[in-house]
Amino acid sequence: MAERLKKIDIDKIVEILKRESKKWDVPVVSLMSRHDRDPFKILISTILSLRTKDEVTARASERLFKKADNPYDMVKLSEKEIEELIYPVGFYRNKAKTIKEICKTLIGKYNGKVPDSLDELLKFKGVGRKTANLVVTLGFNKPGICVDTHVHRIMNRIGYVKTKTPEETEFALRKKLPKKYWKIINELLVALGQHICHPTSPKCSICPIRDYCQKVGVRRSR
């Protein structure tokens, strides 16, 4: 029961993770955005990254953008060509179709420019809240909270929120999380989730924020 009484100090948690995350690999889309903040590339790379390992996403994005790094060049490619360029990302056939449709919509309705509004991005087929928030934050440097499985799991595990879905977590964080942390929380928690705070048997003994975690739902740890 003592574990449940630990104080959740989000300022301290972020401070620690900022320092510790320098030792870890950052999510591939975040890494790519440091070199190129092109909203189109971030949008397409994020779609490729869904249910795909970072190293696979990075290589697929590189191959694809060598052929087409804007919607006008992308629509000139056939779905089959896109499939071959992005393989073996997860659901590559569906993603090729989605990419083609997104590019057609960008050209037809947005003059080839990716919109910087969350509401507008959510109108695109295949673009969910995670993807839209990532484009807004990384592509346009605007406030947004990108919640994936890592952010959802860890925020509930430490006891900062009590939610059932990533979407619920996003809205809970929008109410509770200081705005200064909105743009960076995804990168920090994804890195923590990939290296230490695993879905099952997390490495609690070496976790840098273990003193601020309530370990909600953790039945087995290392």
LOKE-322688 format. One record per residue (C-alpha): residue in three letters; z, y, x; residue number from 0. Coordinates in steps of 0.25 Angstrom, whole numbers, plus 5000, padded with zeros to 4 digits. Each point is the difference from the previous one (the first is absolute). Example, Ala and Ser with C-alpha at 12.3 -4.5 7.8 and 13.67 -1.06 7.14 Angstrom:
BEGIN
+------+------+------+------+-----+
! rest !    w !    v !    u !  nr !
+------+------+------+------+-----+
!  ALA ! 5031 ! 4982 ! 5049 !   0 !
!  SER ! 4998 ! 5014 ! 5006 !   1 !
+------+------+------+------+-----+
REM end
This chain:
BEGIN
+------+------+------+------+-----+
! rest !    w !    v !    u !  nr !
+------+------+------+------+-----+
!  MET ! 5000 ! 5000 ! 5000 !   0 !
!  ALA ! 5003 ! 5009 ! 5012 !   1 !
!  GLU ! 4985 ! 5000 ! 5003 !   2 !
!  ARG ! 4997 ! 5007 ! 4986 !   3 !
!  LEU ! 5009 ! 5011 ! 5003 !   4 !
!  LYS ! 4993 ! 5005 ! 5012 !   5 !
!  LYS ! 4996 ! 5015 ! 4999 !   6 !
!  ILE ! 4985 ! 5002 ! 4999 !   7 !
!  ASP ! 4997 ! 5012 ! 5008 !   8 !
!  ILE ! 4985 ! 5003 ! 4999 !   9 !
!  ASP ! 5000 ! 5011 ! 5010 !  10 !
!  LYS ! 5006 ! 4991 ! 5011 !  11 !
!  ILE ! 4991 ! 4988 ! 4996 !  12 !
!  VAL ! 4987 ! 5009 ! 5002 !  13 !
!  GLU ! 5006 ! 5005 ! 5013 !  14 !
!  ILE ! 5002 ! 4986 ! 5005 !  15 !
!  LEU ! 4987 ! 4995 ! 4995 !  16 !
!  LYS ! 4992 ! 5012 ! 5007 !  17 !
!  ARG ! 5006 ! 4996 ! 5013 !  18 !
!  GLU ! 4999 ! 4985 ! 4999 !  19 !
!  SER ! 4986 ! 5000 ! 4994 !  20 !
!  LYS ! 4994 ! 5005 ! 5013 !  21 !
!  LYS ! 5003 ! 4985 ! 5005 !  22 !
!  TRP ! 4992 ! 4994 ! 4989 !  23 !
!  ASP ! 4985 ! 5000 ! 4996 !  24 !
!  VAL ! 4997 ! 5010 ! 4988 !  25 !
!  PRO ! 4992 ! 4996 ! 4988 !  26 !
!  VAL ! 4985 ! 5000 ! 5004 !  27 !
!  VAL ! 4996 ! 5011 ! 4990 !  28 !
!  SER ! 5011 ! 5009 ! 5005 !  29 !
!  LEU ! 4995 ! 4997 ! 5014 !  30 !
!  MET ! 4986 ! 5003 ! 4997 !  31 !
!  SER ! 5004 ! 5013 ! 4993 !  32 !
!  ARG ! 5006 ! 5006 ! 5012 !  33 !
!  HIS ! 4986 ! 4999 ! 5007 !  34 !
!  ASP ! 4992 ! 5004 ! 4988 !  35 !
!  ARG ! 5005 ! 5006 ! 4987 !  36 !
!  ASP ! 4987 ! 4998 ! 4992 !  37 !
!  PRO ! 5005 ! 4997 ! 4986 !  38 !
!  PHE ! 4987 ! 4992 ! 4998 !  39 !
!  LYS ! 5004 ! 4990 ! 5011 !  40 !
!  ILE ! 5014 ! 5000 ! 4996 !  41 !
!  LEU ! 4996 ! 4996 ! 4986 !  42 !
!  ILE ! 4991 ! 4989 ! 5004 !  43 !
!  SER ! 5009 ! 4995 ! 5011 !  44 !
!  THR ! 5012 ! 4999 ! 4990 !  45 !
!  ILE ! 4991 ! 4992 ! 4990 !  46 !
!  LEU ! 4997 ! 4991 ! 5012 !  47 !
!  SER ! 5014 ! 4998 ! 5004 !  48 !
!  LEU ! 5005 ! 4995 ! 4986 !  49 !
!  ARG ! 5005 ! 4986 ! 5003 !  50 !
!  THR ! 4994 ! 5000 ! 5013 !  51 !
!  LYS ! 5006 ! 4999 ! 5014 !  52 !
!  ASP ! 5000 ! 5013 ! 5008 !  53 !
!  GLU ! 4991 ! 4995 ! 5012 !  54 !
!  VAL ! 4990 ! 4995 ! 4990 !  55 !
!  THR ! 5000 ! 5013 ! 4992 !  56 !
!  ALA ! 4998 ! 5008 ! 5013 !  57 !
!  ARG ! 4988 ! 4992 ! 5005 !  58 !
!  ALA ! 4994 ! 5000 ! 4986 !  59 !
!  SER ! 5001 ! 5015 ! 4999 !  60 !
!  GLU ! 4994 ! 5002 ! 5014 !  61 !
!  ARG ! 4988 ! 4991 ! 4996 !  62 !
!  LEU ! 4998 ! 5007 ! 4987 !  63 !
!  PHE ! 5001 ! 5014 ! 5005 !  64 !
!  LYS ! 4990 ! 4998 ! 5011 !  65 !
!  LYS ! 4990 ! 4997 ! 4989 !  66 !
!  ALA ! 5005 ! 5010 ! 4990 !  67 !
!  ASP ! 5011 ! 5010 ! 5001 !  68 !
!  ASN ! 4997 ! 5008 ! 4988 !  69 !
!  PRO ! 4997 ! 4997 ! 4985 !  70 !
!  TYR ! 4985 ! 5004 ! 5001 !  71 !
!  ASP ! 4998 ! 4990 ! 5012 !  72 !
!  MET ! 5008 ! 4989 ! 4993 !  73 !
!  VAL ! 4992 ! 5000 ! 4987 !  74 !
!  LYS ! 4988 ! 4997 ! 5008 !  75 !
!  LEU ! 5006 ! 4987 ! 5004 !  76 !
!  SER ! 4999 ! 4988 ! 4991 !  77 !
!  GLU ! 5013 ! 4993 ! 4995 !  78 !
!  LYS ! 4996 ! 4988 ! 5009 !  79 !
!  GLU ! 4999 ! 5009 ! 5012 !  80 !
!  ILE ! 5014 ! 5006 ! 4997 !  81 !
!  GLU ! 5005 ! 4986 ! 4998 !  82 !
!  GLU ! 4995 ! 4995 ! 5013 !  83 !
!  LEU ! 5006 ! 5012 ! 5007 !  84 !
!  ILE ! 5014 ! 4999 ! 4995 !  85 !
!  TYR ! 5001 ! 4985 ! 5000 !  86 !
!  PRO ! 5011 ! 4994 ! 5001 !  87 !
!  VAL ! 5009 ! 5010 ! 4993 !  88 !
!  GLY ! 5006 ! 4994 ! 4988 !  89 !
!  PHE ! 4992 ! 5000 ! 4987 !  90 !
!  TYR ! 4988 ! 5006 ! 5008 !  91 !
!  ARG ! 4990 ! 4998 ! 4989 !  92 !
!  ASN ! 5008 ! 5008 ! 4990 !  93 !
!  LYS ! 5003 ! 5010 ! 5010 !  94 !
!  ALA ! 4985 ! 5002 ! 5004 !  95 !
!  LYS ! 4997 ! 5002 ! 4985 !  96 !
!  THR ! 5012 ! 5010 ! 4998 !  97 !
!  ILE ! 4996 ! 5008 ! 5013 !  98 !
!  LYS ! 4986 ! 5001 ! 4995 !  99 !
!  GLU ! 5004 ! 5005 ! 4986 ! 100 !
!  ILE ! 5010 ! 5010 ! 5006 ! 101 !
!  CYS ! 4989 ! 5006 ! 5009 ! 102 !
!  LYS ! 4991 ! 5001 ! 4988 ! 103 !
!  THR ! 5011 ! 5008 ! 4992 ! 104 !
!  LEU ! 5003 ! 5009 ! 5012 ! 105 !
!  ILE ! 4985 ! 5004 ! 5001 ! 106 !
!  GLY ! 4998 ! 5001 ! 4985 ! 107 !
!  LYS ! 5013 ! 5007 ! 4996 ! 108 !
!  TYR ! 5006 ! 5006 ! 5012 ! 109 !
!  ASN ! 4988 ! 5005 ! 5009 ! 110 !
!  GLY ! 5004 ! 4989 ! 5010 ! 111 !
!  LYS ! 5014 ! 5005 ! 5002 ! 112 !
!  VAL ! 5012 ! 4992 ! 4998 ! 113 !
!  PRO ! 5010 ! 5008 ! 4990 ! 114 !
!  ASP ! 5013 ! 5004 ! 5005 ! 115 !
!  SER ! 5007 ! 4997 ! 4987 ! 116 !
!  LEU ! 5008 ! 4988 ! 4997 ! 117 !
!  ASP ! 4995 ! 5001 ! 4985 ! 118 !
!  GLU ! 4986 ! 5000 ! 5004 ! 119 !
!  LEU ! 5001 ! 4989 ! 5010 ! 120 !
!  LEU ! 5006 ! 4991 ! 4990 ! 121 !
!  LYS ! 4987 ! 5001 ! 4992 ! 122 !
!  PHE ! 4993 ! 4992 ! 5010 ! 123 !
!  LYS ! 4998 ! 4986 ! 4997 ! 124 !
!  GLY ! 5008 ! 4991 ! 5010 ! 125 !
!  VAL ! 5009 ! 5012 ! 5004 ! 126 !
!  GLY ! 5015 ! 4998 ! 4997 ! 127 !
!  ARG ! 5012 ! 5009 ! 5002 ! 128 !
!  LYS ! 5002 ! 4994 ! 5014 ! 129 !
!  THR ! 4986 ! 5004 ! 5005 ! 130 !
!  ALA ! 5000 ! 5013 ! 4993 ! 131 !
!  ASN ! 5013 ! 5005 ! 5006 ! 132 !
!  LEU ! 4996 ! 4995 ! 5014 ! 133 !
!  VAL ! 4987 ! 5008 ! 4999 ! 134 !
!  VAL ! 5007 ! 5012 ! 4995 ! 135 !
!  THR ! 5011 ! 5000 ! 5011 ! 136 !
!  LEU ! 4991 ! 4995 ! 5012 ! 137 !
!  GLY ! 4987 ! 5006 ! 4996 ! 138 !
!  PHE ! 5005 ! 5014 ! 4994 ! 139 !
!  ASN ! 5014 ! 5001 ! 5006 ! 140 !
!  LYS ! 5005 ! 5002 ! 4986 ! 141 !
!  PRO ! 5013 ! 4995 ! 4994 ! 142 !
!  GLY ! 5000 ! 4986 ! 4995 ! 143 !
!  ILE ! 5008 ! 4987 ! 5000 ! 144 !
!  CYS ! 4992 ! 4988 ! 5004 ! 145 !
!  VAL ! 5007 ! 4987 ! 4995 ! 146 !
!  ASP ! 4996 ! 4987 ! 5004 ! 147 !
!  THR ! 5007 ! 4987 ! 5000 ! 148 !
!  HIS ! 5008 ! 5003 ! 5013 ! 149 !
!  VAL ! 5005 ! 5014 ! 4994 ! 150 !
!  HIS ! 5003 ! 4994 ! 4987 ! 151 !
!  ARG ! 5008 ! 4988 ! 5006 ! 152 !
!  ILE ! 5007 ! 5008 ! 5010 ! 153 !
!  MET ! 5005 ! 5011 ! 4991 ! 154 !
!  ASN ! 5005 ! 4990 ! 4991 ! 155 !
!  ARG ! 5006 ! 4992 ! 5011 ! 156 !
!  ILE ! 5008 ! 5011 ! 5006 ! 157 !
!  GLY ! 5005 ! 5005 ! 4986 ! 158 !
!  TYR ! 4993 ! 5013 ! 5000 ! 159 !
!  VAL ! 4993 ! 4997 ! 4986 ! 160 !
!  LYS ! 5001 ! 4989 ! 4990 ! 161 !
!  THR ! 4986 ! 4997 ! 4995 ! 162 !
!  LYS ! 4991 ! 4988 ! 4996 ! 163 !
!  THR ! 4986 ! 5005 ! 5004 ! 164 !
!  PRO ! 4994 ! 5009 ! 5011 ! 165 !
!  GLU ! 4995 ! 5010 ! 4990 ! 166 !
!  GLU ! 5015 ! 5001 ! 4995 ! 167 !
!  THR ! 5004 ! 5002 ! 5014 ! 168 !
!  GLU ! 4990 ! 5011 ! 5002 ! 169 !
!  PHE ! 5005 ! 5008 ! 4988 ! 170 !
!  ALA ! 5015 ! 4997 ! 5004 ! 171 !
!  LEU ! 4997 ! 5005 ! 5014 ! 172 !
!  ARG ! 4993 ! 5012 ! 4995 ! 173 !
!  LYS ! 5013 ! 5004 ! 4993 ! 174 !
!  LYS ! 5010 ! 4996 ! 5011 ! 175 !
!  LEU ! 4993 ! 5000 ! 5014 ! 176 !
!  PRO ! 5000 ! 5014 ! 5007 ! 177 !
!  LYS ! 4986 ! 5005 ! 4999 ! 178 !
!  LYS ! 5000 ! 5002 ! 5016 ! 179 !
!  TYR ! 5000 ! 4985 ! 5001 ! 180 !
!  TRP ! 4989 ! 4997 ! 4990 ! 181 !
!  LYS ! 4988 ! 5000 ! 5009 ! 182 !
!  ILE ! 5007 ! 4991 ! 5011 ! 183 !
!  ILE ! 5008 ! 4990 ! 4992 ! 184 !
!  ASN ! 4989 ! 4990 ! 4999 ! 185 !
!  GLU ! 4996 ! 5000 ! 5014 ! 186 !
!  LEU ! 5015 ! 4998 ! 5004 ! 187 !
!  LEU ! 5003 ! 4989 ! 4990 ! 188 !
!  VAL ! 4987 ! 4992 ! 5002 ! 189 !
!  ALA ! 5003 ! 5000 ! 5015 ! 190 !
!  LEU ! 5014 ! 4995 ! 4997 ! 191 !
!  GLY ! 4996 ! 4990 ! 4990 ! 192 !
!  GLN ! 4989 ! 4994 ! 5009 ! 193 !
!  HIS ! 5009 ! 4998 ! 5012 ! 194 !
!  ILE ! 5014 ! 4998 ! 4995 ! 195 !
!  CYS ! 5003 ! 5002 ! 4985 ! 196 !
!  HIS ! 4992 ! 4988 ! 4995 ! 197 !
!  PRO ! 4999 ! 4995 ! 4986 ! 198 !
!  THR ! 5008 ! 4988 ! 5003 ! 199 !
!  SER ! 5010 ! 4998 ! 5011 ! 200 !
!  PRO ! 5000 ! 5014 ! 5005 ! 201 !
!  LYS ! 5005 ! 5002 ! 5015 ! 202 !
!  CYS ! 5012 ! 5008 ! 4995 ! 203 !
!  SER ! 5007 ! 4997 ! 5013 ! 204 !
!  ILE ! 4991 ! 5009 ! 5008 ! 205 !
!  CYS ! 4996 ! 5010 ! 4989 ! 206 !
!  PRO ! 5003 ! 5014 ! 5004 ! 207 !
!  ILE ! 5004 ! 5005 ! 4986 ! 208 !
!  ARG ! 5009 ! 4988 ! 4997 ! 209 !
!  ASP ! 5012 ! 5009 ! 4999 ! 210 !
!  TYR ! 4994 ! 5007 ! 4989 ! 211 !
!  CYS ! 4994 ! 4988 ! 4992 ! 212 !
!  GLN ! 5007 ! 4994 ! 4988 ! 213 !
!  LYS ! 4991 ! 4987 ! 5002 ! 214 !
!  VAL ! 4997 ! 4999 ! 4985 ! 215 !
!  GLY ! 4994 ! 4987 ! 4997 ! 216 !
!  VAL ! 5001 ! 4994 ! 5014 ! 217 !
!  ARG ! 5004 ! 4986 ! 5000 ! 218 !
!  ARG ! 4996 ! 4996 ! 5014 ! 219 !
!  SER ! 4999 ! 5008 ! 5012 ! 220 !
!  ARG ! 4999 ! 4999 ! 5015 ! 221 !
+------+------+------+------+-----+
REM end
